Amino acid sequence: MTTDAPATAVDVVVIGAGQAGLSTAYFLQRFGVEPQSGFVVLDRSFGPGGAWQQRWPSLTLSTVNGVHDLPGWPFSEAVDTTAGEVPASAAVPEYYRAYEARFHLPVHRPVQVGVVCDRGERLRVETDHGVYSARGLVNATGTWEHPFVPWYPGAMRFRGRQLHTRDYRSADEFAGRHVLVVGGGISAVQLLDEISRVTETTWVTRREPAWRDEDFTPELGRSAVALVEDRVRQGLPPGSVVSVTGLPVTPAIRAARERGALDRLPMFEEITETGVRWSDGTTLAVDVILWCTGFRSSLDHLAPLGLRNPGGGITMTGKLATQVAADPRIHLVGYGPSASTIGANRAGRAAARELVDHLAATAPGP
């Protein structure tokens, strides 16, 4: 990382150009912060699209769990949404690319942020393409770069293949193998549905899955967001919203149920050389363990700031819980209650407004 070059001074650095980062950038510009001289967006990817660029090819516009409009310009005006079989990994980057150009957003890529350090009145952002000195920071790095795989005894002994959701590409590569799918989220059931059509599968989760047969309502969404928001305001690590919203029962899921693919087993206790073992001694031989166990917030570059509590959470405040309580110059958008495509837009607006107001109130005198 560059450390000896002179720093480029700006008011705000936005890290990440996914939904949260682009939403924040849009509102910073609307609230009077000049692109380039006033704020920049640093993105580690080689092209637009955020984490959508890495989604598996079978995730199409007809199967994806919601692609929400960015503020100011709907997705349907940039991409043909009637073509339901278009891979989301192609359609969403196309939308983001057009969006960045339409609003002249100052996105710099590929730029890898190494660390962010406190330098008194300013924050020092060190990257592999220079150093920035900022009065405020919006972190919008999401979670895709930080996959979570829980530790289980024997994991290193397993002779088969282990992979995470982010490594998945196609069900066909597992043909003829017994695949153990671990996890109770939406991605787990989507991949289980696909893989179970071509080979033998077994599904395990820590908790009994909560299914939702009724439509997703605004009230249900608000309940889920409120639960997570309450946790981060207390300084606790964000929790999963699936336990509140439940797993949607789509036609594909009903078909998977009829095939027996969703006959769930409780979590195993140990991984063996050839499979897994439960606490009662029952064993199962498998060839592949697919960990659909989610992601954690990608915040390692903020470690020098000491934002985390002893329990691993960060105490948040502000209108939509995007502001770090210990340092009002820093906002985390896409963390906690704003870690959804819908929540990211509202959070981007709130973070931009609060940060602009804070910088105006703390601006150095003449």
C-alpha positions as CSV (number, residue, x, y, z in Angstrom):
1,M,0.0,0.0,0.0
2,T,1.1,3.5,-0.8
3,T,2.3,5.4,2.4
4,D,5.0,7.9,1.3
5,A,3.1,9.8,-1.4
6,P,1.4,13.1,-0.6
7,A,-2.2,12.7,0.3
8,T,-5.1,13.9,-1.8
9,A,-7.4,16.0,0.3
10,V,-11.1,15.6,-0.1
11,D,-14.1,16.1,2.2
12,V,-15.4,12.5,2.0
13,V,-14.1,9.2,0.9
14,V,-16.7,6.5,0.0
15,I,-15.3,2.9,0.0
16,G,-17.2,0.6,-2.2
17,A,-19.3,1.1,-5.4
18,G,-22.1,-1.4,-4.8
19,Q,-25.7,-0.4,-4.1
20,A,-24.8,1.3,-0.8
21,G,-21.8,3.2,-2.2
22,L,-23.5,4.4,-5.3
23,S,-26.6,5.5,-3.4
24,T,-24.5,7.5,-0.9
25,A,-22.5,9.1,-3.8
26,Y,-25.7,10.1,-5.5
27,F,-27.0,11.9,-2.4
28,L,-23.6,13.5,-1.5
29,Q,-23.7,15.1,-4.9
30,R,-27.3,16.2,-4.5
31,F,-26.5,17.7,-1.1
32,G,-23.8,19.9,-2.6
33,V,-20.6,18.0,-2.3
34,E,-18.5,18.4,-5.5
35,P,-17.5,15.2,-7.2
36,Q,-13.8,14.6,-7.3
37,S,-12.7,17.6,-5.4
38,G,-15.2,17.1,-2.6
39,F,-15.7,13.3,-2.6
40,V,-14.4,10.2,-4.3
41,V,-15.6,6.6,-4.5
42,L,-12.9,3.9,-4.2
43,D,-13.8,0.5,-5.6
44,R,-11.7,-2.6,-5.5
45,S,-13.3,-4.2,-8.6
46,F,-12.1,-3.9,-12.1
47,G,-15.6,-2.9,-13.4
48,P,-19.0,-1.7,-12.1
49,G,-21.4,-4.0,-10.5
50,G,-20.2,-4.6,-7.0
51,A,-20.6,-8.2,-5.7
52,W,-23.2,-8.9,-8.4
53,Q,-20.3,-9.5,-10.8
54,Q,-19.4,-12.7,-8.9
55,R,-22.9,-14.2,-8.6
56,W,-23.4,-17.7,-10.1
57,P,-24.5,-17.8,-13.7
58,S,-27.8,-19.5,-12.9
59,L,-28.9,-16.6,-10.8
60,T,-31.1,-14.7,-13.3
61,L,-33.4,-11.7,-13.1
62,S,-36.3,-14.2,-12.7
63,T,-34.7,-16.0,-9.7
64,V,-32.7,-13.3,-7.9
65,N,-34.1,-12.2,-4.5
66,G,-34.8,-8.6,-5.6
67,V,-32.8,-6.0,-7.6
68,H,-33.7,-2.7,-6.2
69,D,-33.6,0.6,-8.1
70,L,-30.7,3.0,-7.4
71,P,-32.0,6.5,-6.5
72,G,-32.9,8.8,-9.3
73,W,-33.0,6.2,-12.2
74,P,-34.9,2.9,-12.3
75,F,-33.4,-0.4,-13.2
76,S,-36.1,-0.9,-15.9
77,E,-34.9,2.1,-17.8
78,A,-31.4,0.9,-18.1
79,V,-31.9,-2.9,-18.6
80,D,-34.6,-4.9,-20.3
81,T,-36.3,-6.5,-17.3
82,T,-38.6,-8.6,-19.5
83,A,-35.8,-10.9,-20.4
84,G,-36.0,-12.9,-17.1
85,E,-33.3,-15.5,-18.0
86,V,-30.5,-12.9,-18.3
87,P,-27.9,-13.6,-15.6
88,A,-28.0,-11.1,-12.8
89,S,-24.1,-11.0,-13.0
90,A,-24.5,-9.4,-16.4
91,A,-27.6,-7.3,-16.0
92,V,-26.8,-5.5,-12.7
93,P,-23.3,-4.5,-13.7
94,E,-24.8,-3.1,-16.9
95,Y,-27.1,-1.0,-14.8
96,Y,-24.4,0.2,-12.4
97,R,-22.1,1.1,-15.3
98,A,-24.8,3.3,-16.9
99,Y,-25.8,4.8,-13.6
100,E,-22.2,5.9,-12.8
101,A,-21.9,7.5,-16.2
102,R,-25.4,9.2,-16.1
103,F,-24.7,10.9,-12.8
104,H,-20.9,11.5,-13.4
105,L,-20.0,9.7,-10.2
106,P,-16.2,9.9,-9.4
107,V,-15.6,6.2,-9.0
108,H,-11.9,5.2,-9.0
109,R,-11.1,1.5,-9.8
110,P,-9.5,-0.8,-9.2
111,V,-8.4,0.7,-5.9
112,Q,-7.7,-1.5,-2.9
113,V,-8.0,0.2,0.5
114,G,-5.4,-1.1,2.9
115,V,-6.1,0.8,6.1
116,V,-7.9,3.8,7.5
117,C,-6.1,5.7,10.3
118,D,-7.1,8.6,12.5
119,R,-5.0,11.7,12.0
120,G,-6.7,14.1,14.3
121,E,-9.0,16.3,12.3
122,R,-8.7,14.1,9.3
123,L,-8.8,10.4,8.4
124,R,-5.9,8.9,6.4
125,V,-7.0,6.4,3.8
126,E,-4.1,4.4,2.4
127,T,-4.6,2.5,-0.9
128,D,-2.6,0.8,-3.5
129,H,-3.1,3.8,-5.8
130,G,-2.3,6.7,-3.4
131,V,-3.3,8.2,-0.1
132,Y,-6.4,10.2,0.7
133,S,-6.9,12.6,3.5
134,A,-10.6,13.0,4.3
135,R,-12.8,14.8,6.9
136,G,-15.4,12.1,6.6
137,L,-15.7,8.5,5.5
138,V,-18.6,6.3,4.3
139,N,-17.7,2.6,4.3
140,A,-19.9,0.6,1.9
141,T,-17.8,-2.5,1.3
142,G,-20.7,-4.9,2.0
143,T,-20.0,-8.5,2.9
144,W,-19.2,-10.5,-0.3
145,E,-15.4,-10.3,0.3
146,H,-15.7,-11.8,3.7
147,P,-17.4,-15.3,3.5
148,F,-18.0,-17.0,6.8
149,V,-17.4,-20.7,7.3
150,P,-17.9,-21.9,10.9
151,W,-15.3,-24.1,12.5
152,Y,-16.1,-27.8,13.1
153,P,-13.8,-30.5,14.5
154,G,-12.2,-32.5,11.7
155,A,-12.7,-30.0,8.9
156,M,-9.0,-30.3,7.9
157,R,-9.3,-34.1,7.6
158,F,-12.1,-34.1,5.1
159,R,-10.8,-35.7,1.8
160,G,-13.6,-34.3,-0.3
161,R,-14.2,-30.8,-1.6
162,Q,-15.4,-27.9,0.6
163,L,-16.6,-24.6,-0.9
164,H,-18.6,-21.6,0.0
165,T,-21.6,-19.9,-1.7
166,R,-19.3,-17.4,-3.3
167,D,-17.4,-20.2,-5.0
168,Y,-20.5,-21.8,-6.6
169,R,-20.8,-21.7,-10.4
170,S,-23.0,-24.5,-11.6
171,A,-24.8,-27.6,-10.3
172,D,-23.5,-29.7,-13.2
173,E,-20.0,-29.8,-11.7
174,F,-21.4,-31.9,-8.8
175,A,-23.1,-34.6,-11.0
176,G,-22.5,-38.0,-9.5
177,R,-21.4,-36.7,-6.1
178,H,-23.2,-36.5,-2.8
179,V,-23.4,-32.9,-1.8
180,L,-24.0,-31.7,1.8
181,V,-25.5,-28.3,1.8
182,V,-25.1,-26.4,5.1
183,G,-27.1,-23.3,6.0
184,G,-30.7,-22.1,6.4
185,G,-30.7,-18.9,4.3
186,I,-32.2,-18.1,0.9
187,S,-28.9,-18.9,-1.0
188,A,-28.9,-22.3,0.7
189,V,-32.3,-23.3,-0.5
190,Q,-31.8,-21.8,-4.0
191,L,-28.5,-23.8,-4.5
192,L,-30.0,-26.9,-2.9
193,D,-32.9,-26.7,-5.4
194,E,-30.5,-26.5,-8.3
195,I,-28.0,-29.2,-7.2
196,S,-30.7,-31.7,-6.1
197,R,-31.9,-31.8,-9.7
198,V,-28.7,-33.3,-10.9
199,T,-27.3,-35.3,-8.0
200,E,-27.9,-36.6,-4.4
201,T,-28.0,-34.0,-1.7
202,T,-28.5,-33.7,2.0
203,W,-29.5,-30.5,3.8
204,V,-28.4,-29.5,7.4
205,T,-29.2,-26.4,9.4
206,R,-28.6,-25.3,13.0
207,R,-32.2,-24.2,13.4
208,E,-35.5,-25.5,12.0
209,P,-36.1,-23.4,8.8
210,A,-38.8,-20.8,9.0
211,W,-40.9,-20.8,5.8
212,R,-43.1,-18.0,4.6
213,D,-46.0,-18.9,2.4
214,E,-47.6,-15.4,2.4
215,D,-46.2,-12.5,0.3
216,F,-43.5,-10.4,1.7
217,T,-45.2,-7.3,3.1
218,P,-43.8,-3.9,4.1
219,E,-44.7,-4.6,7.7
220,L,-42.6,-7.8,7.7
221,G,-39.7,-5.9,6.2
222,R,-39.9,-3.2,8.7
223,S,-40.0,-5.7,11.5
224,A,-36.8,-7.4,10.2
225,V,-35.0,-4.1,9.8
226,A,-36.1,-2.9,13.3
227,L,-34.7,-6.1,14.9
228,V,-31.3,-5.7,13.3
229,E,-31.3,-1.9,14.0
230,D,-31.9,-2.5,17.7
231,R,-29.0,-4.8,17.8
232,V,-26.4,-2.5,16.3
233,R,-27.6,0.5,18.3
234,Q,-26.8,-1.7,21.4
235,G,-23.4,-2.4,19.9
236,L,-24.2,-6.1,19.2
237,P,-23.1,-7.8,16.0
238,P,-25.9,-7.7,13.3
239,G,-28.2,-10.7,13.3
240,S,-29.8,-12.5,10.4
241,V,-33.1,-11.2,9.1
242,V,-34.2,-14.6,7.8
243,S,-35.4,-15.6,11.2
244,V,-37.9,-12.7,11.0
245,T,-38.8,-12.7,7.4
246,G,-38.7,-16.5,6.8
247,L,-37.8,-18.3,3.6
248,P,-40.1,-17.6,0.7
249,V,-42.0,-20.6,-0.7
250,T,-41.7,-20.2,-4.5
251,P,-42.9,-22.7,-7.1
252,A,-39.3,-24.0,-7.4
253,I,-39.2,-24.5,-3.7
254,R,-42.5,-26.4,-3.7
255,A,-41.1,-28.7,-6.4
256,A,-37.9,-29.3,-4.4
257,R,-40.1,-30.2,-1.4
258,E,-41.9,-32.8,-3.5
259,R,-38.6,-34.3,-4.6
260,G,-37.6,-34.6,-1.0
261,A,-34.7,-32.2,-1.4
262,L,-35.8,-30.1,1.6
263,D,-35.9,-32.9,4.1
264,R,-33.7,-31.0,6.6
265,L,-31.4,-32.7,9.2
266,P,-30.0,-31.0,12.3
267,M,-26.4,-29.8,12.3
268,F,-23.7,-32.4,12.6
269,E,-21.1,-32.4,15.4
270,E,-18.0,-33.4,13.6
271,I,-16.4,-33.7,10.1
272,T,-14.7,-37.0,9.3
273,E,-12.3,-37.9,6.5
274,T,-15.3,-39.1,4.3
275,G,-18.3,-37.1,5.6
276,V,-19.9,-36.0,8.8
277,R,-20.9,-37.5,12.2
278,W,-23.8,-36.5,14.5
279,S,-23.7,-36.5,18.3
280,D,-25.6,-39.8,18.4
281,G,-22.9,-41.5,16.4
282,T,-24.8,-41.5,13.1
283,T,-22.5,-40.9,10.1
284,L,-23.0,-39.8,6.5
285,A,-20.6,-40.2,3.7
286,V,-20.5,-37.2,1.3
287,D,-18.2,-36.0,-1.5
288,V,-18.8,-32.2,-1.2
289,I,-19.6,-29.8,1.6
290,L,-21.2,-26.6,0.4
291,W,-21.1,-24.0,3.1
292,C,-24.1,-21.6,2.6
293,T,-23.3,-20.0,5.9
294,G,-23.4,-16.3,4.9
295,F,-20.9,-13.5,5.1
296,R,-19.5,-11.1,7.7
297,S,-19.0,-7.3,7.2
298,S,-15.8,-6.5,5.4
299,L,-14.3,-4.0,7.8
300,D,-10.7,-5.2,8.4
301,H,-9.3,-2.0,6.8
302,L,-11.0,0.0,9.6
303,A,-9.3,-2.0,12.4
304,P,-6.8,0.8,13.3
305,L,-9.7,3.0,14.2
306,G,-10.7,0.7,17.1
307,L,-14.4,0.8,16.4
308,R,-15.4,-2.7,17.5
309,N,-16.6,-3.5,21.0
310,P,-15.2,-6.5,22.9
311,G,-18.1,-8.6,21.6
312,G,-17.3,-7.8,18.0
313,G,-20.1,-5.4,17.3
314,I,-19.9,-1.6,16.6
315,T,-22.2,0.8,18.4
316,M,-24.2,2.7,15.8
317,T,-26.3,5.8,16.0
318,G,-28.0,8.3,13.6
319,K,-31.4,8.4,12.0
320,L,-31.0,5.0,10.3
321,A,-28.1,3.6,12.5
322,T,-25.4,4.3,9.9
323,Q,-23.3,6.6,12.1
324,V,-20.5,5.2,14.3
325,A,-21.4,6.4,17.8
326,A,-17.7,6.7,18.8
327,D,-16.8,8.8,15.7
328,P,-19.5,10.8,13.9
329,R,-17.2,11.3,10.9
330,I,-17.6,7.7,10.0
331,H,-20.8,6.0,8.5
332,L,-21.2,2.3,7.7
333,V,-23.8,1.9,4.9
334,G,-24.6,-1.7,4.1
335,Y,-23.9,-2.7,7.7
336,G,-26.7,-4.0,10.0
337,P,-30.2,-2.7,9.0
338,S,-28.9,-1.2,5.7
339,A,-27.5,-4.5,4.5
340,S,-30.2,-5.0,1.9
341,T,-30.8,-3.6,-1.6
342,I,-33.9,-1.6,-0.3
343,G,-32.3,-0.5,2.9
344,A,-29.1,0.7,1.2
345,N,-30.9,3.5,-0.6
346,R,-32.5,5.1,2.4
347,A,-29.4,4.6,4.5
348,G,-27.3,6.2,1.7
349,R,-29.4,9.3,1.9
350,A,-29.4,9.4,5.7
351,A,-25.7,8.9,5.9
352,A,-25.0,11.6,3.2
353,R,-27.3,14.1,4.9
354,E,-25.9,13.5,8.4
355,L,-22.3,13.6,7.2
356,V,-22.7,16.8,5.2
357,D,-24.4,18.4,8.2
358,H,-21.6,17.2,10.6
359,L,-18.8,18.5,8.3
360,A,-20.5,21.9,8.0
361,A,-20.8,22.1,11.8
362,T,-17.2,21.2,12.3
363,A,-15.6,23.1,9.4
364,P,-12.4,24.9,10.4
365,G,-12.8,28.6,10.7
366,P,-11.3,31.2,8.3
